Amino acid sequence: MAILELKNVSKSYGATNVLKAIDLSIAEGEFVAIVGFSGSGKTTLVNLMGGLAEPDAGEVLFRGKPVRGPGPERGIVFQNYSLMPWLSVKDNVALAVDSVHKGKAGAERGALTRRAVETVGLGHATDRRPKELSGGMRQRVGFARALAMTPDMLLLDEPLSALDALTRAKLQDEIEAIWRKDRKTVVLITNDVDEAILLADRIIPLTPGPGATLGPAFTVDLPRPRDRTAVNHDPDFKRLRAEVTAYLMEAGVARAAETVDDDLTLPPLKPVTAAPAPKAYLASLTQGMVDDRYVEFSRVTKTYPTPKGPLTVVDGFDLKMRKGEFISLIGHSGCGKSTVLSMVAGLTELSSGGIILDGKEVTGAGPDRAVVFQAPSLFPWLTAAENVMLGVDRVYPHASKAERNDIVRYYLSRVGLGNAMDKKAAELSNGMKQRVGIARAFALSPKLLLLDEPFGMLDSLTRWELQKVLMEVWARTQVTAICVTHDVDEAILLADRVVMMSNGPNARIGHILNVDIPQPRTRQALLEHPRYYAYREELLNFLEGGHHGTAKAA
């Protein structure tokens, strides 16, 4: 029997049609994952199910009766925590209990609160306030609050998307354990295909908006509990993952996109960063050897003073990179990945050791190293073209205005912003802003491209699109690159080698994985490659093991 039904539901905001003709039936005790792109209407769909919004057409039914507003039978966990900062964990959860269970005695309400807090593993932190909690612990409070209402159904609106990979994996396991224990009906809104496969009985794509509709349902017929490492050997998991990914990628391609003008060409100019290495250095080495040691980290260490004494974050980082090589740097939060990137960018001083780029020691920031950060740091009052031009003016001072304009137009077109060059940064979506950041970095014609979790703030489906853009532009330039990431699939997709950092403090290279798959790669081709899942398992095993070892030969 269906516990929740949506019949021909549509919803608009002003002139924008967000959802169109949604039909959905969810069975009692079922775990359903709805997967979709940013802006496709996923949160609107949850709000309709939770009674926080009303449909413009059609109806939402809970146990056969129309939903007229929110109710305790439907517990909602949002992406943000929405906790009262002055209240403890226990008191934040008690707010929900006291509101929903007014008729129960105080002792009974207290027992409900304690049980919910303990269920999500926060019994040890019951008296802490939100500011004393990590992001994962705060989200656990949100789950406890929803569970304490003793709902028949849980609605989870991307509850884990703001968390790091390790915390996200732990909470995924806890969600699955809670579901198996009580068999509550769960609807999970997510943009993570792996998360959907690990948790759900059924995966339903939400097509890109406006006018989003539900795509075909994919049944997840895999035994529970599902181990994220073990499934790498399961042919049914691989098949399902490839099918869902292919469907979503096709839906993304079909989404209205800006055109790329293939008639644009770059003017034959050299940037000021193209100066040759010192003659003394070149005289001591053949050019081939220079190319094999184009970037060289030698016993790089970074130590910060603290009230408890010096804290060594990175301890003896040694690595040689050849010219044109793409390296992914992966590890858990706090392992020093971004510190390494910041040191080679010249933004953070080394405590000891040295870094050489094209025969010159790195002693400070410079335009020969372009950095793409997690947030693109654009000037909101400038257009996309003007933001890119800021860097182009610096590295091509000898070029004419027309030539500099050609460079800006070429790279913005390459990242799919050919028709949005004159839009102000404030008018762009997060994904479009990051495209500008990528165009700006490539337009500098750097010797070294540095990417610090460049897609970390984006949903996974938008990440797929921008990874494709990045690989296409990189294939044309063959610039030497280092990308910091916590995403195993992203690391394999982009890199010639994946450098794994041990857990900090005193982090160093724990292992290096050579990815022997031809470049440039597409995500679909990667999923079909016979060695892909072996590479994936090796990275997952390293990350889950919390290694503190030293590297194989770098």
Secondary structure, DSSP 4 states (H G I P E B T S, - for coil): -EEEEEEEEEEEETTEEEEEEEEEEEETT-EEEEEE-TTSSHHHHHHHHHTSS--SEEEEEETTEE--S--TTEEEE-SS----TTS-HHHHHHHHHHHH-TTS-HHHHHHHHHHHHHHTT-GGGTT--GGGS-HHHHHHHHHHHHHHT--SEEEEESTTTTS-HHHHHHHHHHHHHHHHHH--EEEEEES-HHHHHHH-SEEEEE--SSSB-B---EE----SSPPTTGGGG-HHHHHHHHHHHHHHHHHHHHS------TT----S---GGGPPPPHHHHHTS-HHHHHHTSEEEEEEEEEE--TTS-EEEEEEEEEEE-TT-EEEEE--TTSSHHHHHHHHTTSS--SEEEEEETTEE--S--TTEEEE-SS----TTSBHHHHHHHHHHHH-TTS-HHHHHHHHHHHHHHTT-TT-TTSBGGGS-HHHHHHHHHHHHHHT--SEEEEESTTTTS-HHHHHHHHHHHHHHHHHH--EEEEEES-HHHHHHH-SEEEEEPPSSSB-EEEEEE--SPSS--HHHHHHSTTHHHHHHHHHHHHHHT----PSP-
